[in-house]
Amino acid sequence: MIKRFFIFVAFLFLTGCNQSDEPLSGKTPYEHEKGEYEVSEEDIVLRGKGSVNRERLEEFIQHVKEGTQDEVRVIRYTEEGDPIIDDLTFDGSKITATHDTRWDHFGAPDITEQTCESIQLDENGDWVSFSLSGCH
């Protein structure tokens, strides 16, 4: 009887050691569930010299100054390479900014929205970004 018990315990120990926390697909549960974000041709991607469609952001800012309705999607990346998405919509009088961090594997997944009065282009060497003001 004791011999069977030790064989059973050894079997449990050995099968437990062979378990892997990694899913069979080789992807983390987050990647499997969410997938990876695919940048579209219209997206504005801001990251130093590798910025894409920067002129579209400048056009959006000009439209805000002129009071012309417009909307853009801006993608910025975390240090780990995960996208942070900002959707900016101008209705002719105010900017609605939606900030989406759900694609950030290391941060808290969240969507926040705020209404702002103005936007400006921020440049520092090769790096380009934007800042919103008059937000509530």
Secondary structure, DSSP 8 states (H G I E B T S, - for coil): -HHHHHHHHHHHHHHHHT--SS-TTSS-HHHHHH------TT-EEESGGG-BSHHHHHHHHHHHHHT--EEEEEEEE-TTS-EEEEEEEE-SS-EEEEEE-TT-SSS---EEEEEESEEEEEEETTEEEEEEES--
